[in-house]
Amino acid sequence: MNAARGALLFTLFLPFVASAQFEALQEAAQDEMTAGFYTGNRLYEMRGTVQFVTYILGVHDASKARLTFCTPRESTGRQLADVVEKYLRDNPGVRDRQAHQLVRDALVVTWPCSAPQRSR
């Protein structure tokens, strides 16, 4: 009888628990979004992960049409991630800025379009 009562209570309260967890996740996501999605601090915390590399590749691909940087044809995602990680490590004072801008800054500093033999 106690197991049935426990199952009933669990069934009745589950929506409330799930709702509270969902609201907490929404608040955390809202905090990230109001900060411009990610800051450089958040991106720096992600270094060494697949998310770090994919974020950088996404910014790279979305920004490439602006021709503010020209990466080598042979560059890899890991190399781009290394460049951005070094930039963030060497410039901790800028990590409060939006991550996408810091990725572009790192790529411009490393591979400006004025350099010869670069892809566009």
N, C-alpha and C positions, 0 to 999 in steps of 0.2 A: 504494500500500500504506500509506503514512503517513497519508493522509486517512481511510482505513477504520479504522486503529488509533486515530486522534484521535477519530473519531466514536464508536468503541466506548468509549474512556475517558470521553468526555463523557457518554455514556448511563449508564455505571456510576457516575459521581460526581455527576451532577445531583441525585439524591435527597438526598445529603448536603449539598450547597450549599443547596438549597431548604429543607431542614430547619433549617439554621443560621440562614437569613434569617427563617424563620417563628418560630423561638425568640426571635430578637432583637425581632421585632414584638410577640410575646406579652409579653415583659418590658417593653417601652415602654408597652403598653396597661395592664399591671398597675400600673405606676407612676402612670399617670393615674387609674386606678380607686381606688387606695388613697388618693389625694389628694382623693377626693370627685368623681371624674370630672374636672372642670376647676376650677382656681383662678382667681381674678381676674387673676393674672399671665398665665396661659395665654389667658384670654379677651381681655385687653388686647393680646396679641401677634396675635390673630386679627382685630383691628379692620380695617375696610376690605374684608373678605371676605364672601362670601355666607354662609359658616358662622357668622360673627359675628352677622349679622342673623337667621338662622334659629334660632340658639341662643336669642337674646333673645325672639323671637316664641314659641318653645316654652315658655320659662319664663313669659312673659306669659300665655299661654293656660292653662297648667297652674295658675297662681297666682291667676287672676282670680276664681275662686269664693270665695276667702278674703276678698274685699272690703277688702284692706288698701291698695289703690290704685284709682283710678278714672280711667282714661285718657279723653281726649276722644274722642267718636265719630269725629271727622275725623282722628285721628292715623294715621300711616303707620308701616310697619316701619322705614323710614329714620329717621323722627323718634324712634322708640323707641331705635334704635341710637345716634343722636346723643346722647340723654339719658344712656344707659349709658356711652358712651365718655367723655363729659364728667365723669361721676361717677368713673369709674376714673382719669382723668387728674388730677382735682382731689384725689383721696384715695389716693395711692399706698401709704400705710401700711396699707390694708385689703386690698390685692390678694392677700395670702396666704390669704384666706378662700375659702370655696366660691363659685364663680361664680354659681350659681343664687341664692344669698342676696344677693349684691351686686347682681344685676339687680333683684331685688325691692326692695332698699333704695333704689336709684336711682329706681325708679318711685314708691315711697311718698313720697320726698322731693319729687319733682317734681309728682306728682298725688295728693295725699292725698284720701281720699273726702269729707272735710269741705268741699272746694271745690264751689261750685255748678255746675250744668249739666255733669255728668260722666256718662259711661256706666258701667254696672256690669256 
